[in-house]
Amino acid sequence: MLMSHPLIEIADENKEKFFALFDQSGGKVDYTIEQGEKNEFLEVKVLNEEAKLAGIVWYFGPQRAYIEDIRTMVTRIENQKVPMVLLAAEGTTSQGKKELKPHKIRIVKDFESIEVKTKKKSKKKKKVEEKVEVSIEDDISLTKLPDNPLMRIVRRLLQRREPEIVQMKQVDDTDETTFEVRAYSSDKTLLAVYRTVDKDSIGVSTVRDFIEKIEDEQLDGVPVALIGKVKFTPTSKKEALEKNINLISLSDEKEAKGDEEQQKLNERLRQGAIEIIKQRGYEIVTKTGPLFSKLVAGSESLGTYLVAENHEKKSLLVLLPSEEVVRVATVREFSEQIESLGIDDGMLIALKRFTYTAEREAKEFGISALRKNHPVFNIFSHYLVPEHEIMDKLDVDVMLERYNASLMQLPRIYEDDPGVVAVNGKVGDVVRIIRDQGENYRLVVPRPEGGSTENTALVQMTDKRRKRLAEAN
């Protein structure tokens, strides 16, 4: 528990103000004292009544927020999917405002300027009582869904979940043509909820109506999406984000799908991913059953998945993200999926590249991150590329003894060399390179800019080998 602090005491007296910043009427706040470059400040995490993160406030009290601390705040915006607010009595510098503006981080100077709205609960209860319960007795098949552009998106999303029961109904209390589709497993577990709105521009009222109809249901981990034609207003996007509702527009889907050349490129990338999987001794699993349905639950936009197994029954999950530049949020969500499903290894293949933070975190999670400069095909099929293989630790000992050599005397190869990546080599492994003239050996080391120097890594490898040999004797 945090010790008493002046900023915490002031914050405790203004909890309602923090909730009001994110249009909340109640919930919980969590305080953390942060030591910035210039000032000490309070990080306030605002949780809504469902205990979900609604927003983050950086509270500087009577002080000014200087550019050094602002930059720290800006670096966090990439990792957060919630609104952020800077609360400082003296505001910030002109440089600080320039840093905050592109990231849409609000600046508030005092609590007096924050208006607390009272929530009318009586009307809300009445609406909940009028909600029509969904019956899943009369189900339909995917093929019987209406053949229109919006429903084609729904059909594609449902196919990924392999539902046993699909139910569709028209929402009568709206001006536009609106349908709600629900998918269930054979044991009547809810898999997904989608609503299509046949309208070019969808405003906040449509989103709120959807929220009111589903807010009483237990939908944790269940993907919920609102599907429209062209665009969603900024306010509707904000409301949907706060309630974890995905917004999908027909125009964005067409743009993401791209032209014929882009589709061919995506298919080549998928076929290349299969080649890489086979290089590592894995075979594609075509029938995943409930596993695949659970895999994409709660995430509509990560991309294309491939599941594979090797002869030791170790599982590999491969993701080809839909975003061209893979960001840290995607890496973290992919890591959570791997952990929740008990998958042994993970691989990410980017259309273009990874951000620095995303690539670093993928490495920390033990996920192979292949950038666009890695050949997405079986490089060993080319006559100029010799076979590479990872040597067993005991084979390494025998080889070093034969040549009367130490680990430090081996030639080196970087961990991001295409040949090393192809066989999933890690720092500290020894790679055997098989040529017509004979065999060569290379020690896998990190690139200096990767955060670990080559010398440090070599010392650690040598120490580990010395201990292993001592234990064996």
N, C-alpha and C positions, 0 to 999 in steps of 0.2 A: 504493500500500500504506500502511496506517495506521502511524504512528509508535508506539513503545512507550508504553503507558499503564497505570497501575496496575489499572484495572478490566478491561482486556483480558487482563493477565497472570493475574488471578484467574479470569476467565471461561475462559481456555484450559485451566486446571487442572480445570475442572468441566464440560467439554463433554458428558460422559455425562448430567449432571444436566439440562442444557438439553433433550437429546433425551427424557429421561424425562418432562419436563413435558408433552410432547405424545405420550406413548406411542410414542416412536420408539426403536429400538435402535442407530441409526447414521445417518450422513448427513453434513451439512456445516453450519457456522455462519458467518455473515457479520456483521462488527462495523461499527458506525458511531457515532462520538462525537457526541452531540447537546448543544447548549448550551441548557439550559432557562432559565426565568425566575429560578429560585432556585438550581439546582444543575446541574452538568455530569453527564450520565449516559450509559450505553452502550445503544444499541439493538442487540439481537441477533436476527437473522433466522435461524430454524432451518429448514433444508431436509432433507427426508427422503432416503432412498436413491435415489429416482427423480428427485432434484433439484427437487422441487416444494416450495413453501412450506408448512411444517407449522404454524408459529406464530411469534409475535413476543414477545420479552421486553424490557421496559424495566428495566435493571439499574442501581440507584442505589448499589450497594455498601453501605458502612456508614452512608450518609446516610438522611435522611427524604425521602419524596416529598411535596412541598407541593402545595396545591390548584392553584397556577398552572401547574405542570408536568402535573398530572393532567388538567386541562382540555385541554391540547394533545394528550394521549394519547387522550382521549375523542373528540375531533374526527376522529381517524383510524379509529375503529371503523366508521364509515359506509362507508369506502372499502376495508375489509379483509374478506375472507371466511374468515379464519382465526382461531383462538383467540389471545387476547392475555393476557400475564401481567405483573404488576408485582412486581419482586423488589427489596426494600429492607430492610436490616437493622433499621431503625427504623420500618418500615411507613409509614403515611401518616396524615394528620389525619382527624378525624371527618368533615370536609367532603369530603375526598378519597374516603373510603369511600362516602359518599352518591352521589358522582359516578360511581364505578365500578360500584356494585351493579346499576343498571338495564341496564348493557351486559355484565354477566356477565364482567368482567375479573377474573381471580384475583389474590389478593394472597399472596405468599410472602415470608417474612422471611429465611430462610437456606437454604443448600444442604443442611444436615444433614437438614432435614425432607423432602427430595425423595428418594423411594425409586427406585433403579435396578433394573429387572427384567431378568433374563437371558432372552433369547429362545431357545426350543427350536426349532432348525432341522430336526432329523431328522424329526419328525412332519410338519412342513409339507411337506417334500420328498416324503414318502410320499403325501400327499394330492394333490399336483400330478401325480404319476405315475399316480394312479387317475382323473384327470380325463378325461372322455369327449370326444374331439375332435368338433367339429361338422362334419358332412358337408353340403355344399350341392348334392348331386346331385338329391335328391328334394325339389324346392321346391313350395310351394303358392301360390295367389293370395290377395290380401287378402280377397276375398269368401268364401274358404273358412275363414277364421279363425272359431273358435267365437263364437256370438252371445251374449255375456254382458257385464255392465257393465265388467269389467276389460279384456276384449279389445277392447271398443269404444274405450277410451282408446288401446290399442296401435294399433288400426287408424287412428285419427285422427293419431297421431304419425307412423306410417309413411307415410301419404298425403303428408305434407309433404316426405318424402325421395324420393318417386317411385322406389321400388326395383324392380329387375327380378326379383330372387329373394328369396323370403321362406321361412324355415324355422322350424318350431315343434317342440319336443320337450317331453315331460313330465320333470320332475326327480324321479327315483325315490327319492332318499335323504332325503326330507323327510316330515314327518307330515301336513302340509296339502297340498291340491291346488296344485301349483306348475308353471308352464309358463315356458319360455324361448323367446323369439322373436328371431330375427336377420334383419337385412335386408342385402342385398348389391346392388351395381350389376351391370351386365351383364358387366363384367370381373372379377367376384367380389371387388371391394373392399368391405370391411365398412363399412356405413353406420350401423348402430345395434344395440344389444343391450338387450332389455327382459326383465324377469322379473316375472310376475304371481304374487302370493301370496294365495290365497283365505282370508284370515284378518283378523279385526277389528283386532287389535293386533299390530304387528310389532316384535319385540324385537331386541336386538343380535346374538343368535346367528344369526338369519336373514340379517342384513346381512353378518356375518362369513363365513357359508357362501358367499354370493354373491361376496364379495371373493376368497376362496380359489380359487373356480372360474375367475375371470377374471384374477387378478393376474399370471399368466405371459404374458398376451397383450399385443400392442402395440395399445393402445386410445387413444393420444393423439389428441385431436380427435374421437373417436367418442363420441356421446352414449350414456350407460349409465344406465338407470333401473330402480328397483324400485317396483312398483305394487301397492298394498294397498287394503283396504276403508275403514277408518276413521281409524286413527292410527298413528304411529310413536313409540316411546319416546324420551326425550331422549338416552339413550346411543346408540341406533341412529342418531339424527340426527347426532350428533357423529362417529361412525365413518364414516358415509356422506359427510359433508362433507369429511373428511380424504382420502378416496379419490375425490373428484369424482364421486360417484354421486348422481343425482337421485332424490328420494323423492316419489312422487305418490300421493295418496290419493283414493279415489273421492268421499269426503265433501267434500274441498277443491275438487275439480273441479266438483261440483254447486253449491257455494257461489260459486265464481268465475263459473260460467255464469249464475247469478242467475235471477230470475223472468222471466216473459214481457216485462214492461216493460223490464227491464234489457237483455234480448236485443234488443229493438227499438231501444233507445238505442245499443247497440253497432253495430247495422247502420246506423243514421243517421250515426253517427260515421264509419263506413267509407265510406258514400256521400258524406259531406261531404269526406272526405279525397280522394276521386276528383275532386270538384269543384275543390278547391284545386290538385290536380295539373294539371288541364286549364287552370286560370287561368294557370298558369306556362308554358303551351305544351308540356306533356308528354302523352303517351298511354300508357295502361296496357299493359304487356307481359303477355300471357296465357300464352304458352308460354316458360318460362324454362329448362326442361330441367335439366341438371346444375347450373346456376347456383343454382337455388332449393334443391336438395339440399345444396349446400355452404354456402349462406347460413345455415341453421339448425343446422349441425353443431356440437355442443358446447353448445348452448343450447336448453333445452326451454321456457323460460318467459318469453321476452322479449315475445311477443305476436303480432300479425298484421302481415305484411309486404305491401307493394305495390311492384312494380318498374315503372318507367316510363322512356320515352325521348322526347327532343324531335327536331326535324327535323335538328339538328346531330349526332344520334346520341350526345348526352350522356345519361348514365344518372342516374336519381334513385331512391334507395331510401327508402321511407317505412315507418316503424314505428309502430303503434298499440300501446303497451305494455299488457300485461295488468294491471300494477299501477296502482292509481288515482293514487298519488303517485309520480312518477318520480324515482328516486334516482340518484346519481352512478355507481354500479356499472353500471346499465343503459346510461347514456350512454357510458361507456367501452367496454363490450362492443360496443355498436352501432357506435362509431367504429372498433373493430378489425375488425368485419365489413366495413364500408365500405372500409377500407384494403386488406384481404386480397383483396377481390373486384374492386378497381380501379374502384369506383363513383365517379362525379364529385361528386354532391351527396347529402346526407342530410336527412331531415325527421322529427321526432318530434312526435306529436300526443297530448297527455296526456288521460286521462279526466277528471282533476280539475286537478292542478297539478304543478309541478316543485319539488324542494327548491332552495334558493338555490345550493348547490354544483353541483347537476346542471345548472341553467340556465346558470350561469357557464361550466362546462366545455363544454357544448354550443356556446356562443358561441365559445369558444377553438378548438374542433374545426371550426368552420364549419358546424355542423348547425343547421337551422332548428328552433326549439323553440316550438310553438304551445300556448299555455295555454288553459284552459277559457274565458277571457273573449274569446278570438278566435272570431269566428263561423265555425263549421265548415260553410260553404256558400259559394256564389259571391256575395259581397256586392255585386258590380257588377250583379247581376240586379235589385237593388232600385232603384226609380225615383229614390230620394233620394241614391243613391251614384253620383257621377260616375266615369268611367273613369280609372284611374291607369296610367302606364307609365314605365319607367326610361329616361331619355334617354341616348343615346350621348354620349361625352365631346366629340366634334367638334360635335355638335348643341348641347351646352351652350356651347361657345365662340362659336358663331354667335349664339345667343340673347343671351348677355351683351354681345357686340359691338353687336348691334342696339339693345339698350336702354341701351348705354353704362353698364353696371353691373358690379360685382364680385361674386364668389362670396359675400362677407361680407354683401352687401346683400340677398340673397334671403331671403324669408320661410322659416321653419324648420318642420320636421315631425319628430316623434320616430320613431325606428327601430321602435318596437313599435306604431305606429298600425296598425289593421287593414288599411287600404288599402295601406300600405307592405309589411306582412308578406305580403299576398296576392300582390304582384308580386315578392316576394323582394328588396326594397330593402335596401341596406346603408348604413352610415354613410359619408357622402361622395358618395352618389349624388344626382342631381337628378331629382325626380319631376315629370312633366308631368301635370297634372290637367285633363281635357278636359270642359268644361261647355258647355251650349247657348249661353251668352253669350261663350264664348271659352276660351282656355287660361290656366292659372295654373301657376306653377312653385314648387316647394318643395325646400329643401335638407334632406336626411336627417341628423339629428344624434342623438347618444346622450342618454338620460336622465341627469341628474346623478348619480343613485344607481347607475348602471351601471358605475362604476369609472373612467370617462373624462369629464371635464368638457366642457361644450359649447364653451367658449372654446379649450381645448387642441385639441379635434377640428377646430375651424374653422381654427386656425393651421396644423395639419398638412395639411388639405385645400388651403389656399391655397398653401402651399409646394410641394406636389405639382403643382398646376396650373401654377405659375410655372415649375418645372423642365421640365414637359412642353412648354409653349409655347416655352421657350428652346431645347430640343432640336429642336423642329419648325422653328424659324427658322434 
